[in-house]
Amino acid sequence: MNFANERREVAYYMRRLYRQKLTTTSGGNISLRLMDQRIAITPSALDKGRLTTSQILVMGMDGVNHTPELKPSIESGMHLAIYQARPDVQAIVHAHPTIATAFSLAGQTINCELIAESYALLQRIALAPYALMGTPALAEQVAAQTRQADIVLLQNHGVVALGDTLLRAFDRLELVEAAAQMTLITRQLGDTTPLQPDWKRDIDRMMGRHAL
């Protein structure tokens, strides 16, 4: 089985990530959990803005590359560690959106309680301490943080977003960058009105997070 449909979707979302300036030509990676203990994941050393179905790797959860003609992403270990830590996660999007990443540099919090969408879909954002990219230390740091959040800021690095589908993971990545932009802008504007407690309770009820 070559998982053509799944690999096509991974390639599509990687091209979309690049087009929307959420990462660079060489940066970021996307993966999708497959059957038979395998994942589809973007490769290393190829133009992220032009990836095609045939350029998406198939890798085992044991780290074995089943598409040896392609070079695995440097962050394959991080993706595998997250999938092992979170059996419910089906897709991972890792990128370097400019403003959200800047918050990781400053060690400051992105406010997800400014609008209903970010409050409903993001909730908590975790922060993983710095570790060198592509190392087991980074994989361990990030996987540990995903046990308590679906969004992780990587200190001096970027963002990881998780989802039960590729669309959900991608949406969360976009929302993190939008929330970071709003946080920055509202700090500059000064007097702003965040979501009020009763508004948040209504959203929680709508999302089924609390009993009515």
VOSEGU-357830 format. One line per field, with one value per atom (N, C-alpha, C): residue number from 1; residue in three letters; atom name; x, y, z. Coordinates in pm, whole numbers, padded with zeros to 5 digits, always signed. Layout:
% residues N
pos NUM, ...
code ALA, ...
site CA, ...
east X, ...
north Y, ...
up Z, ...
END
This chain:
% residues 212
pos 1, 1, 1, 2, 2, 2, 3, 3, 3, 4, 4, 4, 5, 5, 5, 6, 6, 6, 7, 7, 7, 8, 8, 8, 9, 9, 9, 10, 10, 10, 11, 11, 11, 12, 12, 12, 13, 13, 13, 14, 14, 14, 15, 15, 15, 16, 16, 16, 17, 17, 17, 18, 18, 18, 19, 19, 19, 20, 20, 20, 21, 21, 21, 22, 22, 22, 23, 23, 23, 24, 24, 24, 25, 25, 25, 26, 26, 26, 27, 27, 27, 28, 28, 28, 29, 29, 29, 30, 30, 30, 31, 31, 31, 32, 32, 32, 33, 33, 33, 34, 34, 34, 35, 35, 35, 36, 36, 36, 37, 37, 37, 38, 38, 38, 39, 39, 39, 40, 40, 40, 41, 41, 41, 42, 42, 42, 43, 43, 43, 44, 44, 44, 45, 45, 45, 46, 46, 46, 47, 47, 47, 48, 48, 48, 49, 49, 49, 50, 50, 50, 51, 51, 51, 52, 52, 52, 53, 53, 53, 54, 54, 54, 55, 55, 55, 56, 56, 56, 57, 57, 57, 58, 58, 58, 59, 59, 59, 60, 60, 60, 61, 61, 61, 62, 62, 62, 63, 63, 63, 64, 64, 64, 65, 65, 65, 66, 66, 66, 67, 67, 67, 68, 68, 68, 69, 69, 69, 70, 70, 70, 71, 71, 71, 72, 72, 72, 73, 73, 73, 74, 74, 74, 75, 75, 75, 76, 76, 76, 77, 77, 77, 78, 78, 78, 79, 79, 79, 80, 80, 80, 81, 81, 81, 82, 82, 82, 83, 83, 83, 84, 84, 84, 85, 85, 85, 86, 86, 86, 87, 87, 87, 88, 88, 88, 89, 89, 89, 90, 90, 90, 91, 91, 91, 92, 92, 92, 93, 93, 93, 94, 94, 94, 95, 95, 95, 96, 96, 96, 97, 97, 97, 98, 98, 98, 99, 99, 99, 100, 100, 100, 101, 101, 101, 102, 102, 102, 103, 103, 103, 104, 104, 104, 105, 105, 105, 106, 106, 106, 107, 107, 107, 108, 108, 108, 109, 109, 109, 110, 110, 110, 111, 111, 111, 112, 112, 112, 113, 113, 113, 114, 114, 114, 115, 115, 115, 116, 116, 116, 117, 117, 117, 118, 118, 118, 119, 119, 119, 120, 120, 120, 121, 121, 121, 122, 122, 122, 123, 123, 123, 124, 124, 124, 125, 125, 125, 126, 126, 126, 127, 127, 127, 128, 128, 128, 129, 129, 129, 130, 130, 130, 131, 131, 131, 132, 132, 132, 133, 133, 133, 134, 134, 134, 135, 135, 135, 136, 136, 136, 137, 137, 137, 138, 138, 138, 139, 139, 139, 140, 140, 140, 141, 141, 141, 142, 142, 142, 143, 143, 143, 144, 144, 144, 145, 145, 145, 146, 146, 146, 147, 147, 147, 148, 148, 148, 149, 149, 149, 150, 150, 150, 151, 151, 151, 152, 152, 152, 153, 153, 153, 154, 154, 154, 155, 155, 155, 156, 156, 156, 157, 157, 157, 158, 158, 158, 159, 159, 159, 160, 160, 160, 161, 161, 161, 162, 162, 162, 163, 163, 163, 164, 164, 164, 165, 165, 165, 166, 166, 166, 167, 167, 167, 168, 168, 168, 169, 169, 169, 170, 170, 170, 171, 171, 171, 172, 172, 172, 173, 173, 173, 174, 174, 174, 175, 175, 175, 176, 176, 176, 177, 177, 177, 178, 178, 178, 179, 179, 179, 180, 180, 180, 181, 181, 181, 182, 182, 182, 183, 183, 183, 184, 184, 184, 185, 185, 185, 186, 186, 186, 187, 187, 187, 188, 188, 188, 189, 189, 189, 190, 190, 190, 191, 191, 191, 192, 192, 192, 193, 193, 193, 194, 194, 194, 195, 195, 195, 196, 196, 196, 197, 197, 197, 198, 198, 198, 199, 199, 199, 200, 200, 200, 201, 201, 201, 202, 202, 202, 203, 203, 203, 204, 204, 204, 205, 205, 205, 206, 206, 206, 207, 207, 207, 208, 208, 208, 209, 209, 209, 210, 210, 210, 211, 211, 211, 212, 212, 212
code MET, MET, MET, ASN, ASN, ASN, PHE, PHE, PHE, ALA, ALA, ALA, ASN, ASN, ASN, GLU, GLU, GLU, ARG, ARG, ARG, ARG, ARG, ARG, GLU, GLU, GLU, VAL, VAL, VAL, ALA, ALA, ALA, TYR, TYR, TYR, TYR, TYR, TYR, MET, MET, MET, ARG, ARG, ARG, ARG, ARG, ARG, LEU, LEU, LEU, TYR, TYR, TYR, ARG, ARG, ARG, GLN, GLN, GLN, LYS, LYS, LYS, LEU, LEU, LEU, THR, THR, THR, THR, THR, THR, THR, THR, THR, SER, SER, SER, GLY, GLY, GLY, GLY, GLY, GLY, ASN, ASN, ASN, ILE, ILE, ILE, SER, SER, SER, LEU, LEU, LEU, ARG, ARG, ARG, LEU, LEU, LEU, MET, MET, MET, ASP, ASP, ASP, GLN, GLN, GLN, ARG, ARG, ARG, ILE, ILE, ILE, ALA, ALA, ALA, ILE, ILE, ILE, THR, THR, THR, PRO, PRO, PRO, SER, SER, SER, ALA, ALA, ALA, LEU, LEU, LEU, ASP, ASP, ASP, LYS, LYS, LYS, GLY, GLY, GLY, ARG, ARG, ARG, LEU, LEU, LEU, THR, THR, THR, THR, THR, THR, SER, SER, SER, GLN, GLN, GLN, ILE, ILE, ILE, LEU, LEU, LEU, VAL, VAL, VAL, MET, MET, MET, GLY, GLY, GLY, MET, MET, MET, ASP, ASP, ASP, GLY, GLY, GLY, VAL, VAL, VAL, ASN, ASN, ASN, HIS, HIS, HIS, THR, THR, THR, PRO, PRO, PRO, GLU, GLU, GLU, LEU, LEU, LEU, LYS, LYS, LYS, PRO, PRO, PRO, SER, SER, SER, ILE, ILE, ILE, GLU, GLU, GLU, SER, SER, SER, GLY, GLY, GLY, MET, MET, MET, HIS, HIS, HIS, LEU, LEU, LEU, ALA, ALA, ALA, ILE, ILE, ILE, TYR, TYR, TYR, GLN, GLN, GLN, ALA, ALA, ALA, ARG, ARG, ARG, PRO, PRO, PRO, ASP, ASP, ASP, VAL, VAL, VAL, GLN, GLN, GLN, ALA, ALA, ALA, ILE, ILE, ILE, VAL, VAL, VAL, HIS, HIS, HIS, ALA, ALA, ALA, HIS, HIS, HIS, PRO, PRO, PRO, THR, THR, THR, ILE, ILE, ILE, ALA, ALA, ALA, THR, THR, THR, ALA, ALA, ALA, PHE, PHE, PHE, SER, SER, SER, LEU, LEU, LEU, ALA, ALA, ALA, GLY, GLY, GLY, GLN, GLN, GLN, THR, THR, THR, ILE, ILE, ILE, ASN, ASN, ASN, CYS, CYS, CYS, GLU, GLU, GLU, LEU, LEU, LEU, ILE, ILE, ILE, ALA, ALA, ALA, GLU, GLU, GLU, SER, SER, SER, TYR, TYR, TYR, ALA, ALA, ALA, LEU, LEU, LEU, LEU, LEU, LEU, GLN, GLN, GLN, ARG, ARG, ARG, ILE, ILE, ILE, ALA, ALA, ALA, LEU, LEU, LEU, ALA, ALA, ALA, PRO, PRO, PRO, TYR, TYR, TYR, ALA, ALA, ALA, LEU, LEU, LEU, MET, MET, MET, GLY, GLY, GLY, THR, THR, THR, PRO, PRO, PRO, ALA, ALA, ALA, LEU, LEU, LEU, ALA, ALA, ALA, GLU, GLU, GLU, GLN, GLN, GLN, VAL, VAL, VAL, ALA, ALA, ALA, ALA, ALA, ALA, GLN, GLN, GLN, THR, THR, THR, ARG, ARG, ARG, GLN, GLN, GLN, ALA, ALA, ALA, ASP, ASP, ASP, ILE, ILE, ILE, VAL, VAL, VAL, LEU, LEU, LEU, LEU, LEU, LEU, GLN, GLN, GLN, ASN, ASN, ASN, HIS, HIS, HIS, GLY, GLY, GLY, VAL, VAL, VAL, VAL, VAL, VAL, ALA, ALA, ALA, LEU, LEU, LEU, GLY, GLY, GLY, ASP, ASP, ASP, THR, THR, THR, LEU, LEU, LEU, LEU, LEU, LEU, ARG, ARG, ARG, ALA, ALA, ALA, PHE, PHE, PHE, ASP, ASP, ASP, ARG, ARG, ARG, LEU, LEU, LEU, GLU, GLU, GLU, LEU, LEU, LEU, VAL, VAL, VAL, GLU, GLU, GLU, ALA, ALA, ALA, ALA, ALA, ALA, ALA, ALA, ALA, GLN, GLN, GLN, MET, MET, MET, THR, THR, THR, LEU, LEU, LEU, ILE, ILE, ILE, THR, THR, THR, ARG, ARG, ARG, GLN, GLN, GLN, LEU, LEU, LEU, GLY, GLY, GLY, ASP, ASP, ASP, THR, THR, THR, THR, THR, THR, PRO, PRO, PRO, LEU, LEU, LEU, GLN, GLN, GLN, PRO, PRO, PRO, ASP, ASP, ASP, TRP, TRP, TRP, LYS, LYS, LYS, ARG, ARG, ARG, ASP, ASP, ASP, ILE, ILE, ILE, ASP, ASP, ASP, ARG, ARG, ARG, MET, MET, MET, MET, MET, MET, GLY, GLY, GLY, ARG, ARG, ARG, HIS, HIS, HIS, ALA, ALA, ALA, LEU, LEU, LEU
site N, CA, C, N, CA, C, N, CA, C, N, CA, C, N, CA, C, N, CA, C, N, CA, C, N, CA, C, N, CA, C, N, CA, C, N, CA, C, N, CA, C, N, CA, C, N, CA, C, N, CA, C, N, CA, C, N, CA, C, N, CA, C, N, CA, C, N, CA, C, N, CA, C, N, CA, C, N, CA, C, N, CA, C, N, CA, C, N, CA, C, N, CA, C, N, CA, C, N, CA, C, N, CA, C, N, CA, C, N, CA, C, N, CA, C, N, CA, C, N, CA, C, N, CA, C, N, CA, C, N, CA, C, N, CA, C, N, CA, C, N, CA, C, N, CA, C, N, CA, C, N, CA, C, N, CA, C, N, CA, C, N, CA, C, N, CA, C, N, CA, C, N, CA, C, N, CA, C, N, CA, C, N, CA, C, N, CA, C, N, CA, C, N, CA, C, N, CA, C, N, CA, C, N, CA, C, N, CA, C, N, CA, C, N, CA, C, N, CA, C, N, CA, C, N, CA, C, N, CA, C, N, CA, C, N, CA, C, N, CA, C, N, CA, C, N, CA, C, N, CA, C, N, CA, C, N, CA, C, N, CA, C, N, CA, C, N, CA, C, N, CA, C, N, CA, C, N, CA, C, N, CA, C, N, CA, C, N, CA, C, N, CA, C, N, CA, C, N, CA, C, N, CA, C, N, CA, C, N, CA, C, N, CA, C, N, CA, C, N, CA, C, N, CA, C, N, CA, C, N, CA, C, N, CA, C, N, CA, C, N, CA, C, N, CA, C, N, CA, C, N, CA, C, N, CA, C, N, CA, C, N, CA, C, N, CA, C, N, CA, C, N, CA, C, N, CA, C, N, CA, C, N, CA, C, N, CA, C, N, CA, C, N, CA, C, N, CA, C, N, CA, C, N, CA, C, N, CA, C, N, CA, C, N, CA, C, N, CA, C, N, CA, C, N, CA, C, N, CA, C, N, CA, C, N, CA, C, N, CA, C, N, CA, C, N, CA, C, N, CA, C, N, CA, C, N, CA, C, N, CA, C, N, CA, C, N, CA, C, N, CA, C, N, CA, C, N, CA, C, N, CA, C, N, CA, C, N, CA, C, N, CA, C, N, CA, C, N, CA, C, N, CA, C, N, CA, C, N, CA, C, N, CA, C, N, CA, C, N, CA, C, N, CA, C, N, CA, C, N, CA, C, N, CA, C, N, CA, C, N, CA, C, N, CA, C, N, CA, C, N, CA, C, N, CA, C, N, CA, C, N, CA, C, N, CA, C, N, CA, C, N, CA, C, N, CA, C, N, CA, C, N, CA, C, N, CA, C, N, CA, C, N, CA, C, N, CA, C, N, CA, C, N, CA, C, N, CA, C, N, CA, C, N, CA, C, N, CA, C, N, CA, C, N, CA, C, N, CA, C, N, CA, C, N, CA, C, N, CA, C, N, CA, C, N, CA, C, N, CA, C, N, CA, C, N, CA, C, N, CA, C, N, CA, C, N, CA, C, N, CA, C, N, CA, C, N, CA, C, N, CA, C, N, CA, C, N, CA, C, N, CA, C, N, CA, C, N, CA, C, N, CA, C, N, CA, C, N, CA, C, N, CA, C, N, CA, C, N, CA, C, N, CA, C, N, CA, C, N, CA, C, N, CA, C, N, CA, C, N, CA, C
east +00084, +00000, +00088, +00062, +00148, +00085, -00038, -00103, -00106, -00139, -00134, -00224, -00346, -00439, -00388, -00338, -00287, -00162, -00074, +00048, +00013, -00089, -00135, -00182, -00256, -00305, -00192, -00092, +00024, +00096, +00117, +00183, +00102, -00029, -00117, -00107, -00115, -00111, +00026, +00132, +00264, +00275, +00225, +00227, +00143, +00030, -00058, +00010, +00079, +00152, +00254, +00324, +00424, +00359, +00252, +00185, +00134, +00092, +00037, +00145, +00271, +00385, +00391, +00352, +00360, +00489, +00567, +00698, +00782, +00905, +00998, +01017, +01091, +01115, +01176, +01268, +01338, +01283, +01189, +01145, +01011, +00986, +00857, +00843, +00749, +00720, +00579, +00519, +00382, +00380, +00301, +00286, +00142, +00111, -00023, -00009, -00083, -00079, -00152, -00091, -00149, -00180, -00234, -00254, -00121, -00121, -00003, +00117, +00089, +00196, +00293, +00237, +00318, +00267, +00351, +00312, +00356, +00287, +00333, +00391, +00509, +00575, +00653, +00658, +00732, +00882, +00953, +01095, +01185, +01313, +01416, +01473, +01525, +01604, +01526, +01393, +01312, +01232, +01197, +01124, +00984, +00956, +00827, +00710, +00739, +00633, +00591, +00663, +00635, +00623, +00605, +00602, +00486, +00513, +00412, +00389, +00288, +00253, +00371, +00443, +00553, +00672, +00673, +00784, +00755, +00644, +00610, +00653, +00732, +00782, +00673, +00693, +00618, +00720, +00695, +00789, +00717, +00782, +00725, +00739, +00654, +00664, +00795, +00863, +00994, +01108, +01071, +01173, +01227, +01181, +01227, +01164, +01246, +01199, +01160, +01030, +00981, +00986, +01038, +01060, +01205, +01300, +01443, +01499, +01425, +01472, +01457, +01384, +01361, +01433, +01481, +01554, +01455, +01452, +01356, +01377, +01270, +01278, +01366, +01438, +01522, +01440, +01310, +01224, +01138, +01173, +01096, +01085, +01195, +01194, +01095, +01082, +00985, +00843, +00813, +00679, +00648, +00742, +00720, +00700, +00778, +00765, +00627, +00577, +00444, +00336, +00344, +00244, +00246, +00362, +00371, +00314, +00333, +00281, +00131, +00080, -00061, -00126, -00175, -00238, -00360, -00420, -00538, -00504, -00380, -00339, -00321, -00380, -00371, -00285, -00259, -00182, -00104, +00012, +00100, +00147, +00137, +00189, +00291, +00414, +00521, +00568, +00572, +00612, +00676, +00714, +00783, +00711, +00582, +00511, +00579, +00597, +00685, +00647, +00522, +00486, +00471, +00409, +00399, +00537, +00628, +00765, +00833, +00804, +00862, +00819, +00696, +00653, +00735, +00776, +00861, +00999, +01045, +01175, +01169, +01055, +01039, +00993, +00954, +00902, +00771, +00693, +00566, +00448, +00334, +00216, +00130, +00084, -00013, -00152, -00227, -00360, -00462, -00517, -00617, -00759, -00774, -00906, -00953, -00908, -00950, -01074, -01082, -01199, -01249, -01374, -01438, -01368, -01324, -01265, -01140, -01047, -00924, -00951, -01047, -01079, -01141, -01228, -01297, -01204, -01108, -01031, -00888, -00834, -00696, -00683, -00752, -00739, -00594, -00532, -00400, -00287, -00184, -00062, +00054, +00123, +00237, +00366, +00471, +00603, +00706, +00775, +00883, +01016, +01097, +01228, +01315, +01410, +01495, +01573, +01579, +01668, +01706, +01823, +01872, +01779, +01747, +01657, +01709, +01616, +01650, +01710, +01713, +01776, +01672, +01712, +01622, +01577, +01661, +01623, +01502, +01502, +01387, +01263, +01278, +01164, +01103, +01187, +01139, +01070, +01130, +01074, +00934, +00923, +00795, +00691, +00727, +00630, +00577, +00662, +00618, +00514, +00534, +00439, +00307, +00309, +00184, +00091, +00140, +00051, -00050, -00025, -00115, -00170, -00133, -00180, -00168, -00255, -00250, -00167, -00122, -00036, +00087, +00205, +00329, +00415, +00454, +00557, +00692, +00781, +00915, +01007, +01068, +01149, +01258, +01263, +01360, +01356, +01235, +01225, +01098, +00981, +00858, +00738, +00646, +00520, +00488, +00429, +00377, +00227, +00146, +00002, -00044, -00133, -00181, -00329, -00376, -00517, -00561, -00692, -00746, -00759, -00737, -00728, -00621, -00577, -00482, -00543, -00670, -00737, -00738, -00768, -00773, -00636, -00532, -00397, -00355, -00385, -00351, -00427, -00555, -00638, -00580, -00537, -00480, -00351, -00270, -00147, -00179, -00275, -00318, -00372, -00453, -00515, -00412, -00307, -00202, -00136, -00104, -00042, -00137, -00266, -00364, -00378, -00379, -00389, -00266, -00149, -00026, -00031, -00079, -00092, -00187, -00302, -00399, -00344, -00271, -00211, -00114, -00030, +00067, -00003, -00102, -00172, -00249, -00318, -00397, -00308, -00188, -00094, -00052, -00039, -00002, -00119, -00240, -00357, -00390, -00360, -00384, -00518, -00620, -00749, -00831, -00836, -00913, -01003, -01101, -01196, -01182, -01123, -01114, -01251, -01260, -01384, -01415, -01538, -01580, -01611, -01607, -01629, -01758, -01868, -01995, -01993, -01920, -01906, -01829, -01724, -01645, -01726, -01810, -01895, -01990, -02043, -02131, -02057, -01933, -01852, -01821, -01787, -01760, -01881, -01998, -02120, -02141, -02122, -02139, -02042, -01919, -01817, -01830, -01925, -01945, -01838, -01772, -01663, -01714, -01837, -01894, -02040, -02089, -02230, -02318, -02428, -02521, -02594
north -00120, +00000, +00125, +00218, +00337, +00461, +00451, +00561, +00690, +00677, +00792, +00906, +00875, +00982, +01058, +00985, +01048, +01132, +01079, +01154, +01279, +01269, +01387, +01497, +01459, +01558, +01624, +01546, +01602, +01703, +01667, +01758, +01886, +01871, +01987, +02083, +02031, +02119, +02182, +02114, +02175, +02292, +02273, +02384, +02501, +02469, +02574, +02648, +02575, +02637, +02737, +02698, +02787, +02908, +02884, +02995, +03101, +03058, +03151, +03212, +03191, +03252, +03213, +03090, +03039, +02962, +02943, +02882, +02921, +02873, +02907, +02787, +02809, +02703, +02579, +02600, +02487, +02450, +02528, +02506, +02436, +02379, +02319, +02177, +02104, +01969, +01929, +01840, +01794, +01643, +01582, +01436, +01395, +01273, +01216, +01070, +01030, +00890, +00803, +00689, +00595, +00464, +00369, +00236, +00161, +00044, -00043, +00022, +00104, +00165, +00245, +00325, +00408, +00552, +00643, +00781, +00829, +00928, +01001, +01132, +01169, +01289, +01358, +01491, +01569, +01538, +01550, +01514, +01630, +01603, +01705, +01743, +01867, +01914, +01926, +01944, +01970, +02098, +02165, +02292, +02268, +02325, +02302, +02362, +02459, +02521, +02445, +02335, +02262, +02111, +02068, +01924, +01855, +01734, +01652, +01524, +01451, +01326, +01231, +01214, +01117, +01159, +01284, +01333, +01325, +01265, +01248, +01109, +01103, +00976, +00895, +00766, +00676, +00617, +00633, +00590, +00507, +00405, +00325, +00395, +00359, +00415, +00374, +00275, +00234, +00316, +00413, +00498, +00448, +00332, +00277, +00354, +00400, +00474, +00375, +00372, +00281, +00343, +00464, +00531, +00577, +00484, +00516, +00612, +00635, +00732, +00876, +00894, +01026, +01039, +01160, +01186, +01231, +01162, +01198, +01338, +01399, +01528, +01516, +01624, +01626, +01610, +01645, +01638, +01512, +01409, +01285, +01227, +01233, +01179, +01251, +01382, +01459, +01415, +01398, +01354, +01217, +01124, +00989, +00992, +01074, +01084, +01138, +01235, +01290, +01185, +01113, +01009, +00901, +00869, +00769, +00822, +00953, +01013, +01038, +01061, +01097, +01005, +00888, +00795, +00853, +00958, +01020, +01113, +01156, +01252, +01181, +01239, +01182, +01265, +01390, +01477, +01580, +01618, +01716, +01816, +01945, +02051, +02129, +02135, +02212, +02319, +02444, +02554, +02664, +02771, +02882, +03014, +03025, +03151, +03265, +03376, +03482, +03537, +03578, +03647, +03550, +03436, +03337, +03292, +03273, +03235, +03345, +03471, +03583, +03578, +03534, +03521, +03415, +03310, +03208, +03265, +03360, +03423, +03513, +03580, +03675, +03607, +03480, +03410, +03468, +03524, +03586, +03502, +03525, +03444, +03501, +03415, +03453, +03447, +03554, +03562, +03496, +03384, +03313, +03347, +03450, +03485, +03622, +03659, +03787, +03772, +03661, +03635, +03493, +03469, +03340, +03224, +03244, +03135, +03078, +03166, +03117, +03057, +03116, +03059, +02920, +02905, +02778, +02668, +02701, +02597, +02580, +02679, +02667, +02632, +02708, +02693, +02709, +02603, +02617, +02604, +02689, +02679, +02649, +02539, +02501, +02557, +02562, +02608, +02500, +02455, +02357, +02430, +02403, +02467, +02439, +02525, +02511, +02381, +02319, +02205, +02210, +02163, +02169, +02093, +02156, +02094, +01958, +01866, +01734, +01639, +01677, +01593, +01518, +01406, +01337, +01426, +01518, +01609, +01693, +01745, +01824, +01736, +01616, +01525, +01497, +01474, +01445, +01566, +01685, +01807, +01835, +01825, +01858, +01753, +01626, +01519, +01530, +01567, +01583, +01694, +01804, +01915, +01884, +01797, +01764, +01679, +01627, +01552, +01644, +01776, +01870, +01978, +01975, +02079, +02030, +02086, +02053, +02154, +02260, +02360, +02376, +02369, +02388, +02491, +02595, +02686, +02626, +02622, +02571, +02692, +02702, +02820, +02841, +02964, +03000, +02907, +02865, +02768, +02786, +02757, +02763, +02712, +02649, +02604, +02463, +02384, +02252, +02252, +02209, +02201, +02058, +02007, +01870, +01870, +01758, +01747, +01605, +01585, +01454, +01439, +01549, +01549, +01649, +01641, +01740, +01879, +01888, +02018, +02080, +02001, +02054, +02101, +02024, +02065, +02192, +02200, +02318, +02440, +02421, +02531, +02585, +02498, +02542, +02622, +02578, +02652, +02794, +02804, +02936, +03022, +02961, +03036, +03086, +03007, +03052, +03179, +03179, +03297, +03416, +03393, +03502, +03555, +03465, +03507, +03586, +03545, +03618, +03759, +03771, +03903, +03992, +03935, +04013, +04053, +03963, +03994, +04112, +04107, +04214, +04347, +04343, +04466, +04527, +04443, +04497, +04554, +04500, +04560, +04699, +04716, +04847, +04945, +04896, +04983, +05026, +04939, +04974, +04925, +05006, +04977, +04886, +04756, +04658, +04578, +04509, +04430, +04282, +04202, +04058, +03993, +03865, +03793, +03798, +03830, +03838, +03698, +03679, +03545, +03479, +03555, +03493, +03458, +03536, +03501, +03370, +03355, +03232, +03112, +03132, +03022, +02978, +03073, +03039, +02958, +02998, +02926, +02785, +02772, +02642, +02549, +02603, +02522, +02479, +02574, +02545, +02435, +02437, +02339, +02209, +02203, +02083, +02057, +02165, +02146, +02142, +02193, +02188, +02146, +02082, +02042, +02166, +02161, +02272, +02284
up +00000, +00000, +00000, -00093, -00100, -00037, +00015, +00088, +00005, -00124, -00214, -00168, -00127, -00087, +00035, +00133, +00254, +00225, +00143, +00107, +00027, -00056, -00133, -00038, +00066, +00161, +00238, +00278, +00349, +00260, +00133, +00040, +00021, +00009, -00010, +00108, +00230, +00347, +00366, +00322, +00331, +00234, +00112, +00015, +00065, +00125, +00179, +00294, +00378, +00489, +00437, +00332, +00273, +00206, +00130, +00060, +00157, +00274, +00372, +00462, +00422, +00491, +00639, +00667, +00803, +00827, +00720, +00734, +00612, +00609, +00501, +00408, +00301, +00203, +00268, +00359, +00421, +00558, +00610, +00748, +00758, +00875, +00905, +00852, +00908, +00864, +00908, +00832, +00858, +00851, +00937, +00931, +00958, +00916, +00932, +00972, +01074, +01117, +01014, +00978, +00884, +00956, +00883, +00941, +00942, +01003, +01008, +01077, +01180, +01257, +01170, +01080, +00992, +00993, +00947, +00930, +00792, +00738, +00620, +00670, +00622, +00673, +00562, +00569, +00470, +00479, +00367, +00363, +00399, +00399, +00417, +00282, +00273, +00159, +00028, +00038, -00080, -00058, -00167, -00161, -00105, +00013, +00079, +00002, -00085, -00161, -00285, -00317, -00441, -00419, -00297, -00268, -00341, -00387, -00455, -00376, -00415, -00346, -00335, -00444, -00446, -00361, -00315, -00232, -00082, -00045, +00096, +00142, +00248, +00299, +00368, +00369, +00458, +00554, +00682, +00786, +00891, +00941, +01048, +01182, +01276, +01410, +01477, +01419, +01470, +01408, +01322, +01259, +01128, +01081, +00954, +00838, +00745, +00628, +00519, +00485, +00381, +00242, +00234, +00104, +00102, +00090, +00107, +00004, -00105, -00203, -00154, -00043, +00015, +00149, +00178, +00302, +00410, +00524, +00629, +00684, +00727, +00796, +00919, +00948, +01068, +01195, +01187, +01305, +01308, +01231, +01232, +01373, +01446, +01583, +01673, +01655, +01733, +01701, +01573, +01534, +01593, +01581, +01634, +01785, +01856, +02001, +02040, +01964, +01993, +01970, +01860, +01833, +01942, +01992, +02098, +02229, +02255, +02378, +02371, +02251, +02232, +02128, +02168, +02073, +02003, +02062, +02001, +01886, +01876, +01774, +01639, +01535, +01401, +01307, +01343, +01253, +01334, +01279, +01344, +01239, +01272, +01187, +01268, +01218, +01283, +01186, +01232, +01145, +01228, +01158, +01221, +01193, +01227, +01204, +01279, +01212, +01261, +01398, +01414, +01538, +01654, +01631, +01739, +01785, +01690, +01726, +01805, +01770, +01845, +01992, +02019, +02158, +02231, +02159, +02223, +02254, +02174, +02199, +02322, +02335, +02446, +02574, +02565, +02683, +02732, +02638, +02675, +02628, +02691, +02667, +02555, +02466, +02364, +02426, +02413, +02472, +02379, +02421, +02341, +02384, +02467, +02518, +02469, +02350, +02293, +02204, +02131, +02046, +02070, +02031, +02060, +01990, +01866, +01789, +01856, +01894, +01956, +02094, +02169, +02300, +02284, +02185, +02166, +02118, +02030, +01961, +02009, +02080, +02124, +02271, +02356, +02501, +02545, +02593, +02654, +02552, +02564, +02484, +02579, +02554, +02637, +02577, +02658, +02613, +02642, +02536, +02553, +02561, +02663, +02674, +02552, +02527, +02410, +02412, +02294, +02269, +02122, +02088, +01951, +01857, +01743, +01646, +01600, +01581, +01531, +01632, +01759, +01861, +01945, +02006, +02097, +02212, +02254, +02363, +02324, +02202, +02156, +02148, +02091, +02080, +02218, +02317, +02453, +02514, +02497, +02555, +02498, +02366, +02302, +02332, +02323, +02351, +02494, +02587, +02726, +02738, +02665, +02672, +02603, +02502, +02433, +02518, +02629, +02718, +02788, +02782, +02849, +02755, +02629, +02536, +02392, +02306, +02164, +02084, +02152, +02091, +02179, +02119, +02195, +02123, +02197, +02148, +02181, +02085, +02105, +02124, +02240, +02271, +02166, +02110, +02007, +01886, +01850, +01740, +01657, +01712, +01633, +01710, +01638, +01695, +01647, +01734, +01697, +01729, +01632, +01650, +01620, +01705, +01692, +01657, +01598, +01568, +01543, +01546, +01511, +01360, +01287, +01141, +01101, +00975, +00925, +00925, +00889, +00887, +01026, +01128, +01265, +01310, +01282, +01321, +01248, +01118, +01040, +01090, +01118, +01169, +01300, +01387, +01514, +01493, +01397, +01368, +01320, +01229, +01180, +01294, +01380, +01489, +01589, +01613, +01704, +01651, +01520, +01463, +01466, +01437, +01443, +01585, +01684, +01824, +01866, +01817, +01848, +01790, +01667, +01605, +01685, +01724, +01801, +01938, +02000, +02129, +02116, +02015, +01993, +01963, +01875, +01836, +01953, +02029, +02141, +02249, +02266, +02362, +02316, +02186, +02133, +02141, +02122, +02127, +02270, +02365, +02504, +02556, +02549, +02611, +02521, +02553, +02476, +02568, +02510, +02587, +02553, +02642, +02618, +02642, +02615, +02643, +02792, +02826, +02965, +03019, +03152, +03210, +03165, +03159, +03118, +02969, +02888, +02746, +02732, +02812, +02805, +02854, +02954, +02999, +02888, +02815, +02703, +02597, +02569, +02470, +02520, +02649, +02707, +02693, +02720, +02706, +02561, +02470, +02328, +02281, +02336, +02298, +02377, +02471, +02551, +02654, +02698, +02796, +02938, +02962, +03094, +03083, +03185, +03185, +03189, +03115, +03113, +03247
END
